[in-house]
Amino acid sequence: MFNSDQRIMKSSDIPNHYPLYNRSGGVSRDMNSSCEYYKGLLEQTLGIPFTLGNTITVLKNGDRIFPAMINAISESKERVEFLTFVYWTGNIAHEFAKALADKAEEGIEVFVILDSFGAAKMPGELLKLMIEKGVQIEFFRPLTRWKFWKIDNRTHRKVLICDGEVAFTGGVGIASEWEGDASNEDEWRDTHFRIKGPAVFGLQAAFMENWIEAGRPLKFDHSIKAEANSDQNVAVQVIRTSASVRWSDIVMLYQVLILMARESIRITTAYFNPSPVIIDMLKEAAGRGVNIQIMMPGKITDQEIAKIAGERSFDVLLEAGIELLYYQKTMLHAKIITIDGILSCIGSANFNHRSMLKDDEINVVFLDEQVAGELNDHFLEDLEQCEKVEKGRWKKRSLLKKASEKATHLFNQQI
């Protein structure tokens, strides 16, 4: 049973030496003071320091994401490291394979990790092309019958690192579904991020962790330099979680984010299935006046059972005054949380049991008003494509619908 967050964290858990926290409401709106508040609490609870001097570029949808990633690969001069859960079919699958193969043919080290479950549909000719050109490829936890205990725990991370200087992470897989600009039902809505600066090392560590588990030796590259950048200077915290244990830092991260919020929480997630404790924390936050909006896939979803499972919590959340939104234009696959218009949490983890318990994930926290503002602008744009779940109408849903929601508890650990 999922029991890693049995106790709800409350506002009284915040230590008294965080003077910016005002239990009667509000955090100092001075940007520097607010960032120090979030930074101190996250570092204390997660034990992972922020790095300074990072530059962040928000990339919305495939038309912006893939050209930036392909360009970074083509400009690499020493080393490319690529890790993904999904690698399927489509033009981008071929384009990505060719870009990686071309760099390997130039004599540059190219390392690739593909999840053996998520990349099962990958065309064989693409693997052959990369291997023949010198790309070093490993499959994470191959689906062998005698290692059945590992089959259910995957690497869900999406990371690209080029020369140790620039990295990409977020929600995007390599498949035709992510191509385009979310202009129709066949083009998924997603967000990815380009990161430069010292935070790149945290993403590289996530790659190396899976590389070592795949049986490859640890490789150091003393020539790489993730230098600080004074232009944007974003504070960044990188949190990686492992599928091999029954506790996840993602659980702690999400609890702390909800606890810290004083004004607003905006959650965008592809799969929404929170634990009872997280539900209680959201209720507690709403009760202290935090405006909470949760956006998730509506009529177009690739996992209907996950959608139904999340709906079990709707009665409680709606009663607490939390706004629930169904994105209707296409499949919504982004994973973004913004807090108080200052803090942003992005990465591969969804707001569900699987991300918190079963899979290797990578999440990144940004402390920057500009980045949070851009993501909130995207949220408002997506809001125009949403249908709000109305409390009155929801209570009148059919008995069959209610029964199907309850039945999903049998599969709760998988979704």
Beta strands, then each sheet from edge to edge (+ up, - down):
strand 1: 51-60
strand 2: 79-84
strand 3: 109-115
strand 4: 136-140
strand 5: 159-162
strand 6: 166-170
strand 7: 191-196
strand 8: 234-241
strand 9: 264-268
strand 10: 291-297
strand 11: 323-327
strand 12: 336-339
strand 13: 343-347
strand 14: 361-367
strand 15: 386-388
sheet 1: 4+ 3+ 2+ 5- 6+ 7- 1+ 8- 14+ 13- 12+ 9- 10- 11- 15+
end
